[in-house]
Amino acid sequence: MKAKDFDKKFDDNKFDVIDDLDLSTVKRPNQKQKRVNVDFPTWMIESLDKEASRLGVTRQSIIKVWLAERLEQSSANKSKHPDAA
């Protein structure tokens, strides 16, 4: 199917375009996984586990979310204040 035909099909909302996609080759940019090892003090692991349990998620999930939030916050602060080191 040519791109313009696909676009028209999508824009017309007449059909579900998902059947026209090969999802086996889909890649998400900047989402490749890389394993790292980090040593935390016991009190920190216990606090992480308690909070993860309260939220109903895994320890790994809460670490990822919190790190992502912090990195986004840091990036936003840098773009607001480009001269700050």
N, C-alpha and C positions, 0 to 999 in steps of 0.2 A: 504494500500500500504506500502510495506517495504521501509525503508530509502534508501537502495541501488537502488531500482527501481525508487524512487522519484528523487534521485541524477542523475541517468542516464537520466531520462526524461528531467530534467533541463539542464544537460550538453549537450544533443543532440539537444537542441533547437527545438525539433520537435513539442512540444505541449506547450500550456500555462499552467503552473503549478498552477496558482492561483485558478483554479477550484478544485484542490486537497487539498486546505488548508481550515481549519475552522477558518475564520477570526473573528468569534464571541468571541473567547477565547484569542485573541491576547492582550498582555499587553506590554507596553513600560517601561523598567526599569527606575527607578528614575523619573517617570513622574506623579506619583500620586499627585493630587491636594490637597492643604490645604489652607484654607482661613485665611488671616491675615488682620488686620486693622491697617492702618498707618495714622497718622495725619500729613498733610503738611500745611505750611503757604499758604495763598491765592495767593501770588505772584508766588509761585512754581506751584500751580495748573493751574494758568493762563498761565504760560510758557509751562507747559506740554501740555495743551490743544491746544495752538497755534502750537507747534511743531507736535503734533499728527495730527492736521488738515492739516498742510502742507504736511505731509507724507501720509495722507489718511488712518490712522489707529486710533484705539481707545486709550484713555489714558492708560488703563490697558495694552494694547499691548506694548506701548512705554516704560512703566515702566518695564515690564518683560524683554524686549530686552535689555534695558540699564543696568539693574541689572545683567542679564546673562553675558553681555559683560564685565562688571566690575569684576564679580566673576572669569570669565575665565582669565582675565588679571592678577588678583591677584594670581590666582593659578599658572599661567605661571611664574610670577615673583618669587614666592616661590620656584618653582622647579629649576629656574636658580640660585637662591641665597639661598640655604637651611639654611645657618647660620644666615640669617637676621631675626630679630624678628618681 
